[in-house]
Amino acid sequence: MKVVVTGSTGFVGGAVARTLLERGDQVLGAARSPHSPLDEARGLVPFPELMAALADPDGPVADEVAAELADVDAVVHAAGDPTFGNGAHYEQANVAITERLVALLRRHAPGLRRLVLTSSIGAQDRPLDAPLDAPIDERSNPDPASDYGRSKLAAERVVAESGLPFRILRLGMVVGEDMRPASHLAAMLRVGLGPGGVVLRRAAGTLPLVHVDDVVRAVATAIERDDAPKLSLVVAGSPTIAEVTAHATGRSAHVMKLPSAARRRLPFSLRSTFSPELRVADVALSSVGWRPERSWQESVDEVAAVVRRRTDPSIAPPGLTLVTGAASGLGLAVATRLAGRRLVLLDRDGGALAQVAARLDAVATIVGDLRDDLSSQLDGVAVAQGQPYLEAFLCAGMGAKGPFLAGTDRAAGIDAIDINLTARLRLARHLLRYMRAARFGRLVLVSSSTALSPMPQFAAYAASNAGLLTFGEAVAHEVQSDGIHVLTVCPSGMDTRFQERAGVRRVDGEKLLDPSDVAEAIVGGLRHPGRHVLMVGTLTHAMNLFERLAPRRIQPVIWNRLVAARR
């Protein structure tokens, strides 16, 4: 079967696409963001031309779009935007795109057997005058209380009036380990597992939960069964917030009932927190054999484990951990500290790397120069292991001391720019695609104390580290909402061969950091997802203070004298 999945990099769309691939279907994925290399290796065919056509209603339809749709069997429309926005935003993201998709399918997909729209229980909600003792089902009158819900209901009507063979699935709160950290249950458990649990263990609001695996099975049923209902809620259970929090924390729930007078005065967002507004009956899809296989308790346990993992780096993630420069120095110390994880070790010294890999029981090694594009080798390991990269510690780098007008690129520091900055950015961009698809990741960029000030005799080297530092701080905020923690580390000099290779002589009495101590500090820094820069070493902290207090124009003058005197 040939299936197009829109929103195929999203939580629901991605899960649907992967399952269809596993069962042998041909899957075309249409999404705004790039797919994970692992999904493409499994056979998913990116279909960016379709998203371009949906985004531009007045533009010509590319020949590739018409050709691919001509023999498509099914379309799963999971694209949309549940994030905060106003009515106009949702109109574009959820309604207009659905209208354009329907128009394209009517024109170019003559053999379409099924269009499945994944909608939301937000299109349903409960009217204020509806009795609380009556659970919601497909016959209940929809009364969405938000712009988002109204846009989803409008999209449902577009599909229902399209004349195409459709099925609409109103999904409850879809949960699983790959959900975004700011989404409903994950965000609630982050509060509930902390001091806020005291309040949440009293909340009577209901959570219509369903595990993403059960949603995928519902989508498959909607595609395959001609007798499946045209509209179905997809929910596995409706526990109260108090029950969910109590289950996650192992403590007792003490539900507080909301007086009816107060209920009528509250907006739906608060009403649904303290009143059982979204209690759902047995869903219509059960009439054709669909039943949830994951209980709400199992779903809560899975998400709670991820919430804990985000703030506890001692818990190994269910994926690969890449360490560069792993044959010596800080890379070796980090790899040793992380022994027990599914380590993928990278270094250009193949002999030393093999010995380290054997000692640490690494799952794979990559011998290569960071200046080369190593993406195909990284992807090969991910495919062979069947797992994505969820952690990456980019420790490998090179130093360079000397005047910028020195005779060679290496002496001038040009090679340092290539390795310390360009190569790391290329690696980071590739690895972040894996992490974004999993909505979890840790990316550690090892910079240097030299990133903090302009440093004569280290001009290009310091610039490479300064560039890495500002890049790390910026990209950390770009990917934070995807559950990815980017930490840029600025250690002062370490007791490794790094300085010797850079041409820096040691000074008598100079105290250099032990790499194992820096590795331990890095792991400690990962316990704080809101921290994006980690200073390690007394000298680094002193340089940071100096950079803040000293006028910029005199900093290179002072450093030039210090370097000349000590180095």
ABEGO torsion letter per residue (X at the ends): XBBBBBGAABAAAAAAAAAAAAAGBBBBBBBABBBBAAAAAAGBBBBAAAAAAAABAABBBBAAAAAAAAABABBBBABEBABBBBAAAAAAAAAAAAAAAAAAAAAABAABABBBBBBBAAAAEBBAABBAABBBBAABBBBBABAAAAAAAAAAAAAAAAGBBBBBBBBBBBBEAABBAABBAAAAAAAAABAAAAAAAABABBBBBBBAAAAAAAAAAAAABAABBABBBBBABBBBAAAAAAAAAGBBBBBBBBBAAAAAABBAAAAAAABBAABBBBBAAAAAGBBBABBAAAAAAAAAAAAAAAABAABBBBBBBBBBGAABEAAAAAAAAABGBBBBBBBABAAAAAAAAAAAGBABBBBBBAABBAAAAAAAAAAAAGBBBABBBBABBBBBBEBAABABAAAAGAAAAAAAAAAAAAAAAAAAAAAAAAGBEBBBBBBBAAAABBBBGAAAAAAAAAAAAAAAAAAAAAAAAAGBBBBBBBBBBBBBAAAAAAGBBBBBGBBBBBAAAAAAAAAAAAABAABABBBBEAAAAAAAAAAAABBAAAAAAAAAAAAAAAX
